[in-house]
């Protein structure tokens, strides 16, 4: 797989997260029940959430980081914004900072970020022309406490599913690498 300058620029941009200390975390979700809002992100797995749009990291340097599903490289990939307006207005935000998944990352500094690039091939129906797209499927964020966070553009079709499916407008997030592999969030 050969990354273009645009891919390399995205990797360089993502490295701007290194050195930021997380002080608060929010999930931005579609409000499916406006009269009785409730979180939709919990799954049947401990410390694995399924987020219907984006994860917002508040930092001690007043930088706001949004990790979201994006179509920059392909219809479904990971996007990152720093102090930019979110594309997802009108959603409901949940403060997930006190949740077990996030507590261990509060007050810790991001020390590394690794992007997993995937290739998808599409074929145009009329011309039979094939196109290859290289896109960011998941990221691993390492913190100063030597713990890792895994975020993937994937989701469960049904709450009882044992594995996630890629190429969805959804993020899954966990701190458990073994679980991330088990449910196919990461390879």
N, C-alpha and C positions, 0 to 999 in steps of 0.2 A: 504494500500500500504506500503510495507516494502522496504526502501531504503538500498542498499548495501553499503559497504565501498567505492566503486568507486563513487557512487552518493554523499555520504557525503563528499568525497574528492573534488568533483566538486563544491559543495556548499561552502566548506571552501576556495577553490581557488577563487571563484567568489567574496568572501568577501574582497579580496585584492584590489578591486576597491574602497572600502570605504576609504575616506580620499583624494582621487584624485580630483583635480580641473580641470574642462574642460576648455580648451582655444581655441580649434578649433575642428570642426566636418566635416568629409568627408564621402560620400557614394561611395562605389566601385560597379560599375555596368558593365554588359556586354555592349560593344560598338556595338550596333546593326547596326549603320550607320556610318562606319569608315570615309566615305567621308564627312559626315555632322553630326558630333556627336551632340546629344541633350540629356538632362536628360530624363530618363524614369520613375523616381520615383514619380512624382506628381500623385495624385489621384483626384477624384471629391470632396473629403472631405478636408475641411480646417484642416491643421495641422495633416494630416495622410498621411504618405509616404509609398510607397511599393518599397523596395530596393532589387535588383536582386543579391545580394551577401552579402555585409557586410557594417557595420557602423564602422568607425574608429574614435576613440576619442583621440585627442591629449591632453596631460595634462601638467600642470605647472612643474611637476617633471620629464619631458622628458620621461614619460612612454607613450607608444603607445598601446592603447587597441583596439582590433578588436572584434566586436560582429558579429557572422556570423552563417549561417546554417551549421550544422555539423552532422556527422553520428556516433559519438562516442558511443551513447547509442542505437540509432535507426536511420534509414535512414534519418529522418528529425528531427533535434533537434537544440537547441541553443548551440553554442560553444563560448568560450571566450579565447582570446589570449592576453598576455601582453608581449610586446617587443619580439614577435616572427614573423618569416617570414610568410607573408600571403600565403595561398594556391591559391589565385586568382590573378595570374600575367596576364598581358596583358589586364586588364580591364581599364575602364576609371574612374577617380575619380572626384567627384564634391565637391567643398567646399560649404557645406550647412550651415555654421556658421551664415551667415546673415539672414537665413530664419526664419520666425516667430516661427516655431516649435522649433528651437534651440537657438535663441537669449537669451531667459530667463534662459538658463542653463550655458551659458558662464560665466566664473568667479565664478561659484558656485561649491561647494564641494559635492561629493557623500557621503551621510550619511547612506544609507542602500540599500540593494539589496535582493529581494525575488524571488525565483524561483518557478514556478508552474510546478509540475511533472505530467505527464499524463501517462496512461497505454494504450498500444495498444496490441491486441491479433492477432497473425497471425496463419494460419493453412497451414502446408506443404501439397501440393496437393497429392503427392504420398503416404505419410505415414499417413496423417490426424493428425499428431502430432501438437499440439498447443504450441505456444511460447508466453510468455508475456514479453513485453519490457516496461520499465519505462524510460522516456526520458524528458528532459527539454523543455516544449512547449513554455513558455513565461517567461519573467522576468519583474519585476517592480523595477525601480531604483528611489530612493528618494534622493533629493538634499537639500542642506543647506537652500534654499529659500522655503522649504516645498512644492515644486512642484515635481510631479512624471512623469516618462517617462515609457511607456509600449512598450516592444518589443516582437513580437510573430513570430514564424516560421509559416507563413501563407501568402496568397496572393489572389488577385482577378483573376479569370479566364478571365474575361472580364472587361474592364474599367467601364462599366455601372452596374456591380454587386453591390448588396446592402450588401452582406456579403462576408467575406473572407473564404477561404478553408485552412484547415491545411494540413500537410504532403506535403508541397511544398518546393522547393529549393528557398525560397524567405523569406524576412523579412518584416513585417509591423511594423511601429513605430508611436506613437502618444503621446501627453501629456494630452489627453482628455479621462479620464476613462469612462465616460458615452458613448462616441463614440466607444471606444474600446469594450465595452460590446455590443453596438448596432450592430456593424459589426461582432461580434463573434470572435474578436481577443483574448479576455479573457472571462472567465465565470463570 
